[in-house]
Amino acid sequence: MSSYGTPPMTEHTKVDFGADRVDGATATTPGPTVLEKAAPRSERMAVNKIECNACPVLCQISEGRTGACDRYANADGRLIRVDPVCFVSRATDATEPTAIGFSAGADAQAQTSADNSAPLFVTGVGASSTYPDYKPAPFIVSSQHEGVDMVTVVTEGIFSYCSFKVKIDTDRFLGPEQSNVRCHGEIVGHVTTAEYGSQMLSLGGVHHLTGGSKKEGRVTCDMMLALGNKEAVELTIDGGASLVIRAGAAPVVDGVEERRMRVGCGSATIGIFAKQWFGHVDEVVVVDDHITGVLTEHQAGRCLGMTRSGLKIRGRKSTPGRYFQVANPGTGWGGTDIQDPLAIVEGFDPAVARPGMRILMVSTTGEHAQWYELDSDLVPRPAQMPDTVRQTVERIGENCEPSLATVLFIGGAGGSLRAGATENPVRLTRAIKERLVNVTCGGAPAYVWPGGGITVMVDVARMPDRSFGTVPTPAIVAPIEFSMTLDAYRELGGHMDAIRPLADVLAHGPEHLEGAPLARRTLARHPDNPWPLGMPPMLG
């Protein structure tokens, strides 16, 4: 939703043809952008309403009100796009995003300096969609990059086939694989395969959006909108934890904010720090839900000439010094359910162990650590940890990256998006796979999955704020841009008659504005993002 401060639209309109009233907050506009003339009037529509044809809902909008998606409104009988179009500047040193008003004329030329590169890039954020699919994309913009004539096809896609993959950097047990993930009691996704040092969730998707109850679809859509727009979302996992996740922020698990991602599994931690422990300890056990490491049995200890300690550990032995299933998954030491590390120790072989042996037990993040010394009965007793050993524990923590929640949007770009670029959509698909087209989302680089179709994946943290919207079908609205050389666009049968120079877009806005100024906001390019008009990244 826009928040730029001119008079707000009063409320949502009622959608005709039997659809329910959709409740929600109203939107504001910084000098709204007129989109186009209203669609042909329905015989059932009141004379003070206009019909919005930007999505299949076909809202009938009264004067001064927004449609059900909060993105379109009726202003003096004209259909307007409430939010401004988002431009990305090639500069990376701007501070706060600002809404920029535009005056035509010489300023337009100044915005497109003649240094063989376009200093501004039109993103799909706020650009409008191609629905009802037969019309060209809202912006098909020509510019130059390093002396090459370029074309960028810009639109907002209406995605039913889309989801979010959430990477949560923690060893904590979040829930069994395949367990349902819920938001406000509704199933919105599931726990998927854990990756190295991270737990993974798959959220949203077409079956939750449209395949369940109306409430499930609405809750799923709202949850996805919040995630994409970098807002905090509360989730619960069946048989597992409660979570608060937000893109680029530390996850909160059962009310506790995570701090560290593990340095490695227990075996890897042994290998990394074995030389630093050598001579200062007689045994180290690195507790881990995946692979618990035992130093003197491990190949690293053997290569250093360490003598076996006689420690007997619970669990299933994999290879020397590496143990599986020492405990159940949980939120304790090393992602297990134990709070006392001695719970995984069965004892010490009296033929090998000796009183006074020094034992370090530590987790894979260094957050848990305890020093023991064996008494005369070979019972480990807590003791003061030597400074040299404490430094190695601190170094484990130093080598752990900060725990973050990373949110990746995955969407399938279907027929309507491709038809907005060309009358022969398969040519766009082929050109993307041949690396003739660079695909971005809000100017952020998108990974295009191999195989059929155009399935894109993008890190929402690298996209502009407020990049995502919704329509009440329900579906997610997300920006997408296709950039290529002018020759490549001609080859794939693009809408050549719809191409407009960047300076003309800046000066006059969309072609159907009839001279009205373009409402836009300009952001500095994210410092991690390559300039969108460059070569596309390697595909999988």
SEVEXBA-999485 format. One record per residue: x, y, z of N, C-alpha, C in turn; residue in one letter. Coordinates in steps of 0.2 Angstrom, whole numbers, plus 2048, in hexadecimal, padded with zeros to 3 digits. Example, Ala and Ser with C-alpha at 12.3 -4.5 7.8 and 13.67 -1.06 7.14 Angstrom:
2
8427E482783E7EA8278427F0827A;8407F58238447FB824840800827S;
This chain:
540
8047FA800800800800804806800M;80280B7FD8068117FC805815802S;80A81A80480981E80A80C825809S;80A82880380E82E80280A834803Y;8048338068018398097FC83E806G;7F983C8007F48417FE7ED83D800T;7E88417FE7E183E8017E0837800P;7DE8338057DD82C8047D682B801P;7D68257FD7D08237FB7CC820801M;7C58208007C181F8067C1818809T;7C08138047BF80C8067BF808800E;7BF8018017BE7FD7FB7B77FD7F8H;7B77FC7F27B07FB7EF7AE7F47EFT;7A77F37EE7A47ED7EE7A57EA7E7K;7A77E47E77A87E07E07A27DD7DEV;79F7DF7D87997DC7D679A7D47D4D;7947D27D17947CB7CF7957C67D4F;7927C77DA7927C37DF7987C27E4G;79D7C67E27A37C57E77A27C97EDA;7A67C77F27A57CA7F97A87D07F9D;7A67D47FE7AA7DB8007B17D9803R;7B57DC8017BC7DB8037BE7E1808V;7C07DF80E7C27E48137C97E6813D;7CB7EC8157D27ED8157D37F4816G;7DA7F68177DC7FD8187DB801811A;7DA8078117DA80B80B7E180D809T;7E180F8037E88118007E88197FFA;7EE81B7FF7EF8227FD7F48237F7T;7F48297F47F782A7EE7FB8307EET;8018307EB8058367EA80483A7E3P;7FE83B7E27FC83D7DB7FB8377D7G;7F68347D77F582D7D47F682D7CCP;7F88287CA7F98277C37F38247BFT;7F08287BA7EA8257B67ED8207B2V;7E981A7B27EB8147AF7E98147A8L;7E28147A77DF8147A07D88157A1E;7D481679C7CD81779C7CA81079FK;7C58117A27C180B7A57BF8067A0A;7BE8007A27BC7FB79E7B57FC79CA;7B27F97977AC7FA7947A77F979AP;7A27FD79B79D7FE7A07997F87A0R;7987F47A67937EF7A778C7F27A8S;7877EE7A57817F17A677E7F17ADE;7817ED7B177F7ED7B87837F27BCR;7887F67B978C7FA7BD7888017BEM;7898047C478680A7C678A8107C2A;7868157C078981A7BC78F81E7BFV;79081D7C67958217CA79B81C7CBN;79B8167C87A18127C87A48117C2K;7AB80F7C27AE80C7BD7B18057BEI;7B28027B97B47FB7B97BC7FB7B8E;7BF7F77BD7C67F67BC7C87F07B9C;7CB7EF7B47CD7E97B07D47E77B1N;7D77E97B77DE7E77B87DF7E07BAA;7DA7DD7BC7DA7D67BE7D37D37BDC;7D37CC7BE7CC7C97BC7C77CB7C1P;7C87CE7C77C37D07CB7BE7D57C8V;7C07D97C47BC7DE7C17B87E27C6L;7BC7E57CB7B87EA7D07B57EF7CCC;7AF7F17CF7AB7F77CD7AC7FC7D2Q;7B08017D17B28067D67AE80D7D6I;7AC80E7DC7A98157DC7AE81A7DDS;7AB8217DC7AF8267DC7B38277E3E;7B98287E37BD8297E97BF8237EDG;7BD81D7EA7BF8177ED7C48137E9R;7C780E7ED7CC8097EA7C88037E8T;7CC7FF7E47C97F87E37CB7F47E8G;7CA7ED7E87CB7E87ED7D27E77EEA;7D67E97EA7DD7E77EB7E17ED7EDC;7DE7F37EE7E17F97F17E67FC7ECD;7E67FA7E67EB7FC7E17E88017DCR;7E28017DB7DE8057D67D88087D9Y;7D780E7D67D28127D97CE8167D3A;7C88197D57C481D7D17C58247D3N;7C98287CF7CA82F7D17C78347CBA;7C18377CD7BE83B7C87BC8377C2D;7BA8317C37B782D7BD7BD82A7B9G;7C382A7BB7C98277B87CC8227BCR;7CE81D7B97D18177BC7D98197BDL;7DB8197C47E281B7C57E58157C9I;7EC8157C87F08117CC7F28147D2R;7F08127D87F28157DE7F98167E0V;7FD8117DF8048117E18088147DBD;80D8187DC81281A7D78168157D4P;8188167CE81D8117CA8238127CEV;82780C7CF82D80D7D283380C7CDC;8378117CD83D8117C98438107CDF;84880D7CA84F80B7CE85480F7CBV;8588137CF85D8177CC8648137CCS;8688147C886E8107C78738127CDR;8728187D08768197D68748157DCA;8798147E08778107E68788147EDT;87981A7EC87B81E7F28758227F5D;86F8217F28698257F58678227FCA;86482680086382380685B821807T;85782580885082380984C823802E;84881E80184381E7FB83F8257FBP;83F8287F583B82E7F583682E7EFT;8308317F082B8327EB82D8387E7A;82F8377E083183D7DD82C83F7D8I;82A8467D88258487D382984A7CDG;82684A7C782A84B7C18278517BDF;82C8557BA82A85A7B682D8597AFS;8298597AA82C8577A383185C7A0A;83385B79A83786079783E85E798G;84386379984A86279984C85D79FA;84885D7A48498587AA8498517A7D;84584F7A38448497A184B84779DA;84E84B79985484979685A84979BQ;85984D7A085E84C7A685E8467A9A;8588437AA85783D7AD85A8377A9Q;85B8387A385E83379E86583579BT;86A83679F87083979D873835797S;87783979387983578D88083278EA;88082E79488782A795886823793D;88282278E88181B78C87E816791N;87B81979687881479B87281779DS;86D81379F8668167A18678177A9A;86781D7AC86881E7B386181C7B7P;85C81B7B38568197B78538127B3L;85080E7B784D8087B58468077B7F;8418067B383A8067B48397FF7B7V;8377FE7BD8357F87C082D7F67BFT;82C7F07C18257EE7C08217F17C7G;8247F37CC8207F57D281C7FB7D0V;8167FA7D18118007CF80F8017C8G;8127FC7C38117FD7BC80A7FB7B9A;8077F77BD8007F47BB8027EE7B7S;7FC7EA7B57FD7E47B27FB7E47ABS;7FB7DE7A87F97DD7A17F27DB7A0T;7EE7D97A67E87D77A57E37DB7A2Y;7DF7D979D7DD7D279B7E17CE797P;7E87D07977ED7CC7947EE7CD78CD;7EA7D07897EB7D17817EF7D7780Y;7F07DB7857F37E27847FA7E1786K;7FE7E67838067E67848077E878CP;80D7E678E80E7E879580E7F0796A;80C7F279C80B7F979D8117FD79BP;8177FB79C81D7FF79A8227FA795F;8237FC78F8287F978B82D7FE789I;8337FF78D83780578D83D803789V;83F80878584680878284B80C785S;85180A78685680E78985D80B786S;86280E78886980C78686D80978CQ;87180478B87680279087C80078CH;88180478E88880378B888803784E;88480878188380977A87F804776G;87B80077A8777FB7778707FD778V;86C7FD7738657FE7738617F8777D;85E7FA77C85A7F57818537F6781M;84F7F17838487F17848477EE78AV;8427F178F8407EE7958397ED795T;8367E779582F7E679682D7E679DV;8297EA7A08277EB7A78207EA7A8V;81F7E67AD8187E57AF8177E27B6T;8117E27B98107DF7BF80C7D97BEE;80F7D37C080C7CD7BF8077CB7C4G;8017C87C27FC7C57C77FE7BD7C7I;8017BC7CD8037B57CE7FF7B17D3F;7FC7AC7D07F97A67D47FE7A17D6S;80179F7D180779A7D280D79E7D4Y;80D79E7DB8137A17DE81379F7E5C;8197A07E881A79E7EF8207A27F2S;8227A17F88287A37FB82B79E7FEF;83279D7FD83679980183A79D806K;83979A80C83C79E81284279A815V;84879D81584E79A81784F79D81EK;84F79982385079B82A85679882DI;85B79D82E86179B831861799838D;860793839860790840861788840T;86478684586477F84785E77C84BD;85A78184D85478085284F77B84ER;84C77785184777384E84077784EF;83E77884783877C846832777845L;83377184382D76D84283076783EG;82C76183E82E75C83982D75E832P;83175B82E83175C82782A75A824E;82775E82082075D81D81B760822Q;81C76282881776582C81476B829S;80E76C82B80A77282980C77882CN;80D77D82980E78482C80878882BV;80678B83180078F831801796833R;7FC79A8307FB7A18327F47A2834C;7F37A583A7EC7A683C7E87A083CH;7EB79A83D7E879483D7E7791837G;7E87948317E779182A7EE78E828E;7EE7898247F47868217F678A81BI;7FC78C81C7FF79181680578E813V;80778881580D78581381077F817G;81677D81681977881982077881AH;82377481F82A77482082D77081BV;83277281883576E81283C76C815T;84076A81084776781184C76C815T;84E76A81A85376E81E85A76E81AA;85D77481A86377581686977681BE;86F77781987577781E87477D822Y;87277C82987278282D86C78682DG;86778382986178782885B783828S;85578582A84F78282984B785824Q;84778182084478481A83C78381AM;83978881883178881882F78A811L;82A78780F82778880882078B80AS;81F79180881979580A815797804L;80E79780480A7997FF8097947FAG;8087967F38077917EE8007917ECG;7FF78F7E67F878F7E37F378B7E7V;7F57867EA7F07817ED7EE7847F3H;7F27887F77EF78C7FD7EC7927FBH;7EE7957F57EA79B7F37E379A7F0L;7E27957EC7DC7937E97D978C7EAT;7DD7887ED7DB7817EE7D777F7F4G;7D77847F97D47827FF7CE787801G;7CD7888077C778D8087C8794807S;7C37988067C479F8057C87A280AK;7C87A08117CC7A38167D37A1815K;7D479B8137DB7998127DE79D80DE;7DB79E8077DE7A28027DF7A9804G;7DB7AC8087DC7B380A7E17B480FR;7E27AF8147E77AF8187EE7AE815V;7EE7A98117F47A880D7F67AE809T;7F27B18057F37B78017F67BD806C;7F37BE80B7F57C38107FC7C2813D;7FD7BB8148047B98178097BA812M;8087B880C80D7B980680E7C0805M;8097C480580A7CC80480E7CE809L;80D7CD80F8117CF8158197CD814A;81A7C78138207C48128247C780CL;8217C88078247CB8018267D3802G;8227D68068237DD8088277DE80EN;82B7D98108307D981582D7DB81CK;8267D881D8237D98248247D3828E;8237D482E8237CE83381D7CA832A;81E7C38328187BE8328197B9838V;8137B883B8137B38408107AD83EE;8147A783F8127A183C81379B842L;80F79684181079084681178A842T;81478584481677F841813779845I;80F77584180C76F84581176B848D;81176A84E81576585181C769852G;81C76F85282377385282277A855G;82677E85282778585682278A853A;82279085781F79685482579A852S;82379E84D8287A28498267A9848L;82A7AE8488297B484582F7B5840V;82D7B683A8327B78348317BD830I;8377C082F8367C682A83D7C6826R;83C7C88208427C881B8477CC81EA;84D7C981E8537CD8208547CE827G;8507CB82C8507CC8338517C5836A;8547C583C8547BF84084E7BC841A;84D7B58408477B28428467B184AP;8407B184C83E7B085383B7A9853V;83E7A585783B79E85883979D85FV;83379C86083079B8678317A186BD;8317A78688327AD86C8397AF86DG;83E7AB86B8457AD86C8487AF865V;84B7B486484E7B785E8557B385DE;8557B085785B7AC8568617B1854E;8677AE85686D7B38558727B0850R;8737AA8508787A784C8767A1847R;8797A184287979B83D87F79783FM;87E79083F88478C84188A78D83CR;89078C83F89678C83B896786837V;89378083989377A835890775839G;89076F83688D76983B893767840C;89176384489676184A89C75E847G;89C75B8428A275883F8A675D83BS;8A37628388A77678358AA76C83AA;8A676D83F8A97718458AF76E848T;8AF7688498B576484B8BB765846I;8BA7648408BF76583B8C276C83BG;8BE77183B8C077883B8C477A841I;8C27788478C677A84D8CA775850F;8CB76F84D8CF76A8508D676C852A;8DA77084E8E077284F8E1777855K;8DB77B8558DB78085B8DA77D861Q;8D67778618D57748688DB76F86AW;8DF76D8658E57698668E976B86BF;8EB7678708EF7698768EB76C87CG;8E576E87B8E17728808DC76E883H;8DA76887F8D47648818D675D880V;8D37588848D37518838CE74E87ED;8C875287E8C275087A8BE756879E;8BB7568738B675B8718B075786EV;8AA7598718A475786D8A075D86BV;89F75D86489B762862894760860V;88F76286488875F86488476285EV;88175E85A87E76085487875B853D;87275E85186D75A84F86E755849D;87275884587475483F87A74F840H;88075284088674E842889750848I;88974D84D88D74E85389474C852T;8997508548A074E8538A474D859G;8A87488598AC74685F8B474785DV;8B774B85F8BE74D85D8C374785CL;8C47448628C973F8628C873985DT;8C173785C8C07328578C0735850E;8BF73B84F8BE73E8488C573E845H;8C573E83E8CB73E83A8CF74483CQ;8CC74983D8D074F83F8D574E845A;8D274B84A8D57498508DA74484FG;8D973F84B8DE73A84A8E473C846R;8E27418418E874483D8EC748842C;8EA74B8478EE74F84C8F174A851L;8F07448518F373F8568F073F85CG;8E974185D8E67418648E473A866M;8E573986C8E373386F8DC732871T;8D972C86F8D172B8718D072D878R;8CA73087A8C97318808C572C884S;8C27278808BD7228838B6725884G;8B572B8828AE72D8838A972987EL;8A372788189E72387E89872887DK;89672987789172D87588B72A872I;88572C87487F72987187E72B86AR;87A72886787872986087B72485BG;87A72585587B72084F88272284CR;88771E84D88E72084A88D71F842K;89072583F890725838897723836S;89C7278378A37268358A772883CT;8AD72683C8B17288438B072F845P;8AD73084B8AD73784D8A773B84BG;8A273784889C73B845896736847R;89173984A88B73684D88573984BY;88073584887973784787573684DF;86F73A84D86A73885286C738859Q;87073C85B87273C86286C73E867V;86874286486274486885C746863A;85774886585174A86185275185FN;84F75385985075A85784C75F85DP;84F76585D84C76986284F770862G;84E77486785077B86885677B86DT;85977686F85E776874865776870G;86A773873871772871871770869W;87477486587577185E86F76F85AG;86977285C86377085986076A85BG;86276786186076186485B763869T;85875E86D85376087285675F879D;85D75F87986075E880863765882I;86276688986576C88D86B76A890Q;86C76489287276189587675D891D;87C76088E88075C88988275588BP;88275489288474D89487F748893L;87974A89187474589087574188AA;87A74388587C73F88088273B881I;88573B88788B73788988973188DV;88B72B88B88972588E88E724894E;8947268938997258988A0725895G;8A57238998AC7228968AF71C897F;8B37198938B67138938BC713898D;8BB70F89E8C07108A38C770D8A1P;8C770989B8CD7078998D170C895A;8CE7128938D171788F8D171E892V;8CB71F8958CB7268998CF72689FA;8D072C8A28D472D8A88D17338ABR;8D27338B28D07398B68D473F8B3P;8D07458B38D374B8B28D374D8AAG;8D07498A68CF74A89F8CB75089EM;8CD7548998C975B8988C575A892R;8BF75C8938B975B88E8B676188CI;8B57638868B17698848AB766880L;8A576888389F76787F89C76E87CM;89B76E87689977487389477386DV;89077886C88B77886788E77B860S;88B77A85B88D77C85488D784853T;88A78785888A78F85788E79285DT;89178E86289579086789079386DG;88A79386C885796871885792877E;88678C87688678787C88D78487CH;89078488289778188389778088BA;89B77A88C89C7788938A3774893Q;8A77768988AD7738998AC76E89FW;8AF76889E8AF7638A38B67608A4Y;8B775D8AB8BD7598AC8BA7538B0E;8BD74D8AE8BB7478B18BE7468B8L;8BA7448BC8BC7438C38BF73C8C4D;8C073A8CA8C47338CB8BF72D8C9S;8B972E8C98B47298C68B272A8BFD;8B672E8BC8B572F8B48AE7328B3L;8AC7368B88A673A8B78A77418B5V;8A57448AF8A674B8AD8A37508B2P;8A77548B58A57598B98A67608B6R;8A17658B68A276C8B48A876F8B7P;8AC7738B38B27768B58B377D8B1A;8B77818B48B97878B18BC7868AAQ;8B97898A58BC78889E8C278D89DM;8C878A89B8CE78E89A8CD793895P;8D07998958CF79E8918D179C889D;8D67988888D87968828D279287ET;8CF78E8828C978A8808C378F87EV;8C27938838BC7988828BD79C87CR;8C379E87A8C47A28748C279E86EQ;8C379786E8C17938688B9793868T;8B679386E8AF79386E8AC79986BV;8AF79F86D8AE7A586A8AF7A6863E;8B47A28618B67A385A8B079F856R;8AE7998588A87968558A279B854I;8A179F85989B7A485889D7A9853G;8A47AB8538A67B084F8A57AE847E;8A67A78468A57A584089E7A383DN;8997A48428927A384088F7A983DC;88C7A98388897AE8358837B0839E;8807B683887A7B883C8747B4839P;8707B383E86A7AF83C8657B4838S;8637B283285E7B682F8587B282CL;8537B582A84D7B282684E7B581FA;84F7B181A84F7B38138497B0810T;8467B580C83F7B48098407B4802V;83F7AF7FE8407AF7F78397AE7F4L;8377B27EF8317B27EB8327AD7E5F;82E7A97E482E7A47DE8277A57DAI;8277A77D48217A87D08227A57C9G;81D7A37C781C7A07C08197A67BBG;81E7A87B781B7AD7B28187AA7ACA;8117AB7AC80D7A77A780B7AB7A1G;8067A979E8047AC7988037B3797G;8007B679C7FE7BD79C8047C279CS;8097C07A080F7C37A18137C379AL;8137BD7978177BC7918137C078BR;80D7C078B8097C378680A7CA786A;80B7CD78C80D7D478C8137D6789G;8187D178881E7D278481E7D177DA;81A7CC77B81A7C97748147C6773T;8127C676C80C7C276A80D7BA769E;8147B876A8167B17698197B0770N;8167AE7768197AE77C81F7A977DP;81F7A477982479F77A82B7A2778V;82B7A77748317A97728347AD778R;8307B077C8337B37828367AE786L;8337A97878357A378C83C7A1789T;83C7A078284379D77F8487A2780R;8477A877F84C7AE77F84F7AE786A;84A7AD78B84D7AD7928527A7793I;8507A279185479C79285B79C78EK;85A7A07898607A17858657A7787E;8637AA78D8667AF7908667B578CR;8617B67888617BC78485C7C2788L;8597C078D8557C47918577C4798V;8577C979C8597CA7A38527CB7A6N;8517C67AB84A7C77AF84C7CA7B6V;8487CF7B88497D27BE8427D37C1T;8427D47C883C7D57CB83D7DB7D0C;83A7E17CE83B7E77D18427E97D0G;8457E77CB84D7E97CA8517E47CDG;84F7DF7D18537DA7D58547D47D0A;85A7D17D085C7CC7CC8577C67CEP;8557C27C88507BD7C98547B67C7A;8547B17CA8567AB7C88517A77C4Y;8527A57BE84D7A27BA84E79A7BAV;8497977BD84A78F7BE84B78C7B7W;84F7877B684F7837B084977F7AFP;84877C7A98427797A783D77D7A4G;83777B7A383277E79F82F7857A3G;82D78979F82978F7A282E7947A4G;82C7997A883079F7AB82E79F7B2I;83279B7B683279B7BD83779F7C0T;8367A47C383B7A97C683B7A97CDV;8417AA7D08427AA7D78467B07D9M;8447B47DE8477BA7E08477BB7E7V;84D7BE7EA84D7C07F184A7C67F2D;8447C67F68407CC7F78447D27FAV;8497D07FE84D7D58028517DA7FDA;8527D87F68557DC7F18507DF7EDR;84A7DF7EE8457E27EA8437E97EEM;8407ED7EB83D7F37EE8387F27F3P;8377F67F88327F57FD82B7F67FAD;8267F27FC8207F27FA81F7F07F3R;8237EB7F18237E87EA81D7E47E9S;81A7E17EE8157DC7ED80E7DF7EEF;8097DD7EB8027DE7EC7FE7D87EBG;7F87D97EC7F37D37EB7ED7D57E7T;7EA7D07E47E37D17E27DF7CB7E5V;7D87CD7E67D47C87EA7D27C27E7P;7D57C07E27D37BA7DE7D47B37E3T;7D97B27E77DE7B77E97E57B57E5P;7E97BA7E47EF7B97E17F47BE7E3A;7FA7BD7E28007C27E48017C67DDI;8027CC7DE8057D17D980C7D27DAV;8107D17D58177D27D681A7D57D0A;8207D97D08237DC7CA8277D87C7P;8277D87C082C7D57BC82E7D97B6I;8347D87B48377DC7AF83B7D77AAE;83A7D87A483E7D479F8437D979BF;8497D979B84E7DE7988527DA793S;8527DD78D8567DA7878587DF782M;85C7DD77D85E7E27788587E3774T;8587E97708537EA76C8527E5766L;8587E37648587DD75F8557D7761D;8567D57678537CF76A84C7D076BA;84A7D676D8427D776E83F7D6767Y;8427D976283F7D875B83F7D1759R;8447CD75A8447C675883F7C275CE;83D7C47628387C07658317C2764L;8307C775F82A7C975D8267CD762G;82A7D27658287D676A8237DC767G;81F7DF76C81B7E476A81F7EB769H;8217EB7638267F07618237F7761M;81C7F775F8187FD75F817800766D;8187FC76B8177FF77281D801775A;82380177282980377582980B775I;82C80D77B82C81477C833816780R;83681B77E83D81D78183C81E788P;84181D78C84081E79383F826795L;84282A79184183179283A833791A;83683078C82F83178A82B82F790D;82D82979382982679982982B79EV;82F82D7A08308327A582D8387A4L;82C83B79E82984179D82284179DA;81F83B79A81883B79981483579CH;8188317A081582B7A381382679EG;80E8217A080B81C79C808820796P;80881C79080581F78A7FE82178BE;7FA81E78F7F381F7907F1825795H;7F78287977F582E79C7F3834799L;7F48357927F283B78F7F5841792E;7FC8417937FF84679580084879DG;7FC8437A17FC8447A88038427ABA;8068457B080C8437B380C83C7B6P;8128397B58138337B88158337C0L;8108307C481282F7CB81782A7CCA;81D82B7CF8228267CF8268277D6R;8298227D882E8237DD8358207DAR;83A8237DC8418217DA84581F7E0T;8488187DF84C8167E48538157E2L;8588157E685F8137E585F80B7E3A;8638097DF8648027DD8677FF7E4R;8647F97E58677F57EB86E7F47E9H;8727F57EE87A7F47ED87C7ED7EAP;8787E87EC8797E17EA8777DF7E3D;8737E47E086F7E27DA8737E57D4N;8757E07CF8787E37C98737E77C5P;8757EC7C18717F07BD86D7EB7B8W;8667EC7B88627E77B58637E77ADP;8667EC7AA8677EB7A386D7E87A1L;8717E57A68767E17A48757DA7A2G;87A7D67A18787CF79F8757CB7A4M;8707C77A386D7C37A88727BE7ABP;8707BC7B18747B77B58747B07B2P;8797AC7B38787A57B08727A27B3M;86F79E7AE86979A7B086B7937B3L;8677907B68687897B98687847B3G;
